[in-house]
């Protein structure tokens, strides 16, 4: 299914970039990211995917109650291991899921489905990749793919305009 292929491909590109990143830039606070780190953005992306995967079996997902594993934000190798795990476990049949969230200290829930949440995670990852790209450009001269941090629909639009 295209949804899973796009997700896996996006995460594969991310792993490739993380693997080439100078180690001293991954966990360093970045002025242009309001002192956040590339590792913190990476952890955030990973943990939302993990919440979805882990909540699949019981049909309950809470992005608010994620683990916030500091090793993911400080160690590139751990982040890459987690991205491998997500790629290996993401593709599942669609099913209803109950999304639990908190607003102003009040617990709430809403209905969704697994495929919709996979799509949300893909778009969320791309958004954070755009921020990570800014951080990488701040710390390095590393060449990044034009498509990194850009929605597939935007890439398609750009190609159409260029013709």
N, C-alpha and C positions, 0 to 999 in steps of 0.2 A: 504494500500500500504506500502511496506517495507520501503520506503524512509521516510514516515511520522512516522511510528512506531519507526524507528531508531532515528529520531530526537527527538520525544517525550520521548523515553526511556533515551536518553543521557541527555536531560534537566531534567528529573526526578531524575536521579542519581546526577546531579549537585545541584539541590534543596536540596536533602538529605544531601549532603556534606556541603553546605552552612548553613543548619539548625543546624549542629553540630559544626560548626567552632566557636572558642572562639571570642567573639565580638571585643576584642581589637586587633585582628590580621587582620580583614577584611579591615580596612581603614589605616592601618599602612604602611608607606613606607618600602620597603623590599630591602635590599642590593643586594640580588641575582637576583632581578628583576629590577636592575638599578633605584632603588628608586620608582618604580611604586608600586601600591598596588593591592592586590587581588581584591578589589572593582573596581578599574579602569579596570582591565582585564574583570571582570564580566560585567560592564557597556558596554564595547565595544562589547562584544558578544551579549548582549541583544539588543543594539541599532541597530546593523546590521539586526537582525531578524525583529525588529519593522519597519525598513525602508522597508524591503521587503513586509511585511504584509500590511503596510499602502499604499504602492505604487501599490498594486495589482489591485485595482479597475480601476485606470486610466492608468495602464500599464506603468508607469514611476517610476523608482527606482534610487535613488542616495544615495549610502552609505556615500558619502562625506558630505552630507547636513543633518547629523543626529543631534538630539537635544542636546546630551551630558548632560544628566540629572545627576547632582551631587548627588541627593538623592540616585540614584541607586548605585553609587560607595561608598556611606557613610553609607547606611542603608540596612542591609541584608534583612530585612522584605520587603522593597520596591523591591529589586532585585527578591525575591521569588515571589512576586505578579506579576511582569512583566513576569517572566518565566511561571507562571500559564497562563497568558494572551496569551503568544506565543503558548503554548501547546494547548490551546482552539481554537486558530484562524489560526493555520498554515495550516491545511489540506484544500486545495482548488483544483479545477480543473486546469489542466495545461493551460497556455495561454502565448502568446508572451509578453515580457516586453522589454522596452527600458531602458538600463542601462546608466545613465548619470554619468560622472566622469570628474575630472579636472586633467590635467597634465601640469606642468610648467605654471600655470595660464591660460591655454586654456581649455575651455569647450569642451567635446567630448561626443559621445554616441555610443553605439553598441547594436545590437539585442541579446536577450537571451530569455529564457523562465523560467517560474515560477519554474518548477521542477529542472532545472539546478541550479537555484539560491538557492533553498532549500538545494540542495546537497552541494553547495559552503558554505552555512551557517553552515551546519553540520560539514564539514571538518574544517572550520574556528573555530568553537566552540571547537572541539577536540584539535586543535592546542593550543588555549588559555587555555584549561583545563590542558594541559601538563605544561604550564608555571605556572598556578595557583597551580598545584600539587607541584612544586618546592617551591613556596611561602609558602604553607601550611606546607611542611616538614621543612622549615626554622623556622617557628614560633611555631610549635606544634609537638607532638609525635602521632598525630591522625593517625589511621589506615585508609588507603584509598583503595578502590577497585583496583585490578590490572588493570582493564580495563579503569580506569579514565585517560583521556588524551592520550588514545591509539586508533588508528584507528581500526575499526572492521576487516579490512583486515590483519592488523598486529596481532591482537588477533588470528585470524584464522590460520595464518602462524605459530605462536608460538605453537598452539595446534597441528598442523600437525607435526612440528619438534619434539615435545615431545613424539610422538607415535612411 
